[in-house]
Amino acid sequence: MKSPQPKEGKGKKVELADRNKEDIKKSLANVIKVYYPQKKTCLDTSMTEITKDTTQKEDKMIRNDFHFLEVIGEGGYGKVWKVELSRTKKMYAMKEMSKALIVMKKSVDNVLN
């Protein structure tokens, strides 16, 4: 794609630069459409029941879904518990951390990484 040669004057150069920016935006938009196609959504709620993927988890797990059995370890910000998921009786380790203590010690970045 050849771009037109700018003629003399600052106004023409600015116009050419704006045109090049628009061309770049259009090509990026096309690339995004190809590599990241939009998901099709179903507007009819009755169809969502039929097309729902049954392998996805329905609910988020909350603290009350577990039985806390014993403390495995303790650290500077909280404890690690041995827990049992009520529904499946599987054992897990759950880290419990004090948000207030982390913020107070200004260690948010260290904990998140």
Beta strands, then each sheet from edge to edge (+ up, - down):
strand 1: 66-74
strand 2: 78-85
strand 3: 91-97
sheet 1: 1+ 2- 3+
end
